């Protein structure tokens, strides 16, 4: 029997609860449960009648009356209407989820009654629920937090990318939906298009180079500190952690001073008769990029070292003894035993590291923030997409284009991370090293 047929042949309480949430539970004398469901229904209806319908309409229109601060005329705030409309849809989805639980609950009650069983009281039902599905309660708070603080801003950003919000079009002026116009600007307007592809290319080079340097730098340090001949291992393991323990922005500002015209490096260069070097000037080019890689390695390698140290401590030493007996060199042992095991164990972390480096806002913001170079639209040759997004949105009010750039970043990083993970040995050969 299909679900539709089941619902057709059900009792009056089930049908009543399908129409008016909670009434079926009330008919079965499940007073507390029924009143809770009914309260949710009444509250949702009250919200929809008083403001929900207006918020949904406003989501599509983004306002029809423009405010005039000079005349004191109040008008519609398009951005707030967009956000309130998004919240209205979220409330509707939450209501549908609760209504679905209401349907499941009343069908279970009906099944129990038809089977001649006595329905448990509210406290007993809660106890049974906590016993069988406590994980739902445990996950409710973090999931709600993720939805509010992560998913909702992402959805808001995605929606903004399809509007003309930014530049001269900011409240109290009305914002309009413009479809894919912002994406067309990125890919068609010469100055913006050239800047986008220059930064995108450098962004990939930076992410690959920095991830490679940080990852293998950490593994190299871990292997070195695992050698028996190294004295004072505790000290050498603690020393890199000091670099990691210092807040990142302080380290970045320290490096900025180190390479500045008034810093110690240029001081000693001029002291010995040389000319001061603009390591981070607008025309620094490759020098600034290399400095960025070094600074990022300084702050990131300790993390990779600690991770690799923990993994290497769990390696089976019998494998190395067998390889040595077979005549394998140290390099062969590293490439055939150590590296596969470490990569297998750290693939998710490696992907996370790549995404973190791809979206590494802090390095070049603190080293060269506010530098705009000719041939770039509101950017420099060391800026990553995330830095350019900041320059467009926060510093210059190009919110629509900035949101479009952020959506492109999200798509690139999502596709890349999922593709690499699904193709990795950590996903395909989960039991290899067990």
N, C-alpha and C positions, 0 to 999 in steps of 0.2 A: 504494500500500500504506500503510495507516494505521500509526501508531507502535506500536500494540498488536500488529499483525501482524508488524511488523519485529522486535519483541522476541521474539515467539513463534518466529520462524524463525532466530534468531541462534544463535551457537555456544555451546559449554559455558562458556568463560571469561566471556562476557557474562552468561549466566544466573547463573554463580557470583558475579560481582561485584554483581549485583543483590541477591542474598541476603546475601552476606558481603562488605562493601565492601573492595576491594583484592585479593581472591583472583584475580580475572580477570587483573589486571596481573601477579600472581605467576606464573600459568600461562603468560603470554606472556613471562616472564623479565624483566619490568620490576620488578626487585627493589626499588629505592629507592622508586619511586612506590607500588608495592603495599604495602610496609611502612608508609609514611606514612599511607595511607588506612586500613590495618588498625589502626594505632596510634590513629587518631582514633576508630575504631569501638570498640576495646577501652576507651579512656579514657571515652568517652561512656557505654558500658554500665556501667562501674565506677561512674561518677558517679551514674547513674540508680539503680543497685541500692543504693548506700551512702547517698545523700542526696536524689537528684533526685526520686524518687517521693514521699518524705516531704515535700519542699518543695512539690510540686504539690498534694498533699492539703491541706497547711497553707495554701496559697493560698486554697482554697475554704472551709476551716473557720475560718481565722484563730485557731486554737488552741482547745483544749478544757479545759485545766487552768490555772486562775488562780493566779498566785503570791501568796504572803503574806509580805511582808518582816518582819512582826512575829514570825512563827513560823519564819522562815527557810526556808519552803517554796518551792522553785523551780517555776516555771510557764512557760507559753508567752508569748512576746513577739509579739503580733499584728502589729505594724508590721514587725518583722524577718521574720516569716513571709510577709507580703505581698511584701516586697522580694525575699526569697529565691525565692519562687514566680515572681515576674516574671523573675528571672535564669534560673530553670530553663526557662521558656518560651523565653527568648532563646537558651539553649544548644541547645535542641531545634531551633529555627529555623536556627541556625548549622550544626548537624549535617545537617539536610535540604539546605541549600545545598551543603555539601561533598559529600554523597551524590549530589546532582544533577551536580556536576562529575565525580564518579567515573563516573557513567553515561555522560556525554558522552565522557569520556576512553576508557573501555573500548570504546565503539562506534566511536570513531575508530581505536583500535588494531585492532579487528576488521576495519574497512574496509581499513586498510593491509595487513594480512596477507592478506585475500582478494584484494587487488589484486596480490599478489606482491611487495610492497615490504618492505624491512627496517625494523623499528622502531628509531627513534633511541634512544640511551642517555639517561640522566637528565639529564646536563649539556647534551647537545644539545637535548633537549626543553625544558629551561629557557631555553636561548639562543633557540630558536624562539619560545617564549612571550613572552619579553621583547621580541623584535623586533616581533612582531605586536600584542601586547596590553600594552605597557608602561604604558598609561594606567590599567589596572586596579591595577597596583602603586602608581603615583603617587597614585591616589585612595583606596587602601585605608586609609592612616593617617588622613587627614582625615575620611573617611566613618565609620571606627570611632570617632574622637573625637566626631563629631556624635551617633552612636548612643548612646555612653556618657554624654556630658555634656549632651546636649540632649534626645534622644528618650526615653531611659530616665527622667529626672526628670519629663518631661511625662506619660508613661504612669503613673508612680507618683502624680503629682498627680491625674490623671483617676480612678484607682482609689480614692484617698483620698476623693474627692468622693462616692463611693457607700457610704461607711462612716459610722459614728457616732463616729469618732475626734475627740476634742476635748472641752473642758469638763472634766467629771469622768471621762470615759472616756478615760484615757490609761494606758499600761503602768505598773504591772503588771496593771491591769484588762484584760479581754479586749475586743477591738474586734469589732464585728459588721458584716456587710453589711446595708445598709438601703435599697438601691435608690435611688429618686429622692427620698427624704425630705428631703435637704438642699436640693434645688431647690424642693421644695414649701414649705419654710420660708421661702426667700427670696421666693417669690411669694405666700405666704399669711399669714404672721405679720405683723401690722400694722406694728410698729416696724421690723422688718428690711425688709419690702417697701417701705415709704415711704422708708427710707434708701437702698435700692438704686436706686429710680427717680429720686430726687432727685440722687444722685451720678452715675447714668448720663446724665441730661440735661445736667448741668454738665460731665461728662467729654467729651461730644460738642462742646459749645460751646467748651470749652477747647481741644480738639484742632484744631477748625476755625480758631478765632481765632488761636491761636499759630502754626499752620502758615502761615496767610495772612500774618500779620505778619512772620514770620521769612523766608519765601520772597520776598515782594515787597520787604521791606526790604533783603535781600541783592541783589536785582536792581536796585533803585533806587541803591544804593551803587555797584554795578558800572558802571551806565550813567553815573553822575556822574563816576566816576574815569576813564571812557573818553573823556570830553570833552577836546578839545584845549586848551581854555582853562584847565584845572586845572593848577596849578603844584605841583611836589613830589609827583608821583603815588606815587613809591616810599614816601615817608613815610606818606601817607594810606592806602596799601594795607597797610603794616606795622602801623599803629596799631590797627585793629580786631583784628588777629591777636593782639595782646598780651592783649586781653580773652579770647580763645579759649584762649590758651596757659596762662592761670592755671587750676589745677585747679577744677573746677566747684563742689565743696563749699566751697572757700575763698571763691569769689565769692558763693555763696549766704549764707554766714555773715556776710560783709562787708555785704551788703544787709540782712540781718536786724538787724545792729547799727545800720546807717544809719537804719532806720525804727523802732528801738526807742525807749522812753521816754528812755533815757540817751544816745541817738544824736545826731549833729550836727544833723539836721533839727529835732527837737524842742527842741534847745538854742537854736537861733536863733529858733524860734517863741516860746518862753518868754522869751527875751532881749528880744524886742520886745513883751512884755506879753500874749501869747496863752497859751491853755491847751494843754498837751501833748496830742497826738493819738495815740490807740491804733491805729496803722496796721495792726497785726497782732493786735489783741486778739480775743477770742472773738466779739465783736459787730461786728468790723470790716466784715464783709460784702463789699460791692463794692470797697472800698478794697484789701483783701487780695488779691482776685482780679486787680485791675488791676496791683498791684505784682508779682504772680506773672507776668503777661504781659510786663511790662517787663523783669523779671529774666531770664526765659527768652529774650526777644529779645536781650538784651545778650550772652548766651552762645552764641546760635545763629545770629544774623545773619552773623557773620564767615564761617561755613562756607558759607552760601548765596552770600555775596559772592564768595568764592574760586571756587566752582563756576560761577557766572554769568560771572565774568571770563574763565575759560578757554573757556567756550562762545562768548561774544561775540567773542573774539579770532579765532574761526574763521568768523565771519559773512562772507558775500559782500557787499562794499561796493557792488558793481554794482547790487544790488537797491535800495539806498537812493538811488543816483543816478537810477535809472530811475523810482522813486517820486516823487522831487523834481521830475523833468521833467514827470511827469504831474500835478503839483500837489498831491500828498499832503502833509498837514500832519505835523508831528513826532508828534503823537498817533496819527494814522492809521498812520504807519510803525511805531510801537511796537506797536499792537494787531494789525496785519496781517502784519508781518514779524518783528519781534524777539520778541514774546511767544510766538507759535506755535512758533518755532524753539527757544526756550529750554525751553518746556514739553514739546515733543516729545523733546528731548534729556535732560530731567531727570525724566520721569514716574516711573521706578522710584525715583529719589531722593526725589521729592515724596511718593510713597506711603510710603516708609520713614520720612520725616520725620513724616508724620501718625501712623503707628503708634508712633513714638518719643515723640511728644507725648501720644498717648492713654495711653501707659504711662509717663509721665514721673514717676517716683517722687520724685526728689530735690528738685524745686522747693519743693513745699509741705511736704515732710518737714522740710527744714532751716529753712524760714521759719516754719512753724507746727506742727511735730511735737508730738504729745501733746495737742492741743487737741480736746476733745469738746464739741459744742454740743447744747443741748436740742432735741429733735425729730429727732435723729440717733442711730442705734444705733452707739456707739463710733466716731464720725466727726465731722468738722466740715463746714461748708458749702463749704470749699475743697478738701477731700479728693477725689482721683480714686479710681477703682475699685482701682487698684494700692495706694494708700495705705490704703484701707479693708481690703483683703486683708491687708496687713501688720498693721493694728490687730487684726483678727480672729484671725489665725494666731499671730503672734509675740508680741504683747503680751497676748492674752487667751485663747489656747489653743483657739479655735474652728476647729480644723484642717479638719474636714469641710466646714463652711460656707465657709471660706476657699478650700478647694480647688474647691468648686462655683463660687464667684465667679471664680476664676482660669480655670476651664474656660469660663465665659461670656465672659470677656475674650478668650480664645483664639479662640472661635467668631466673635465679633463682628469682631475685627481680621482674621482669616483671610478671612471672607466679604467684608468690605469691600475689603481690599487686592486680592484676586483679581478681584472684580467690576469695580473701577475700572480695574485694569490691562488686563483683557480688553476693556473698552469704550474704552480710550484709543487715540489715534492712534499712539502708539509701538508698539502691538501690531498694530493693524489696517493701518496704512500705514507699514510698516517701511522702505520704500524711498523715501519721499517726499523726504527731504532728502539723499539720496545723490547 
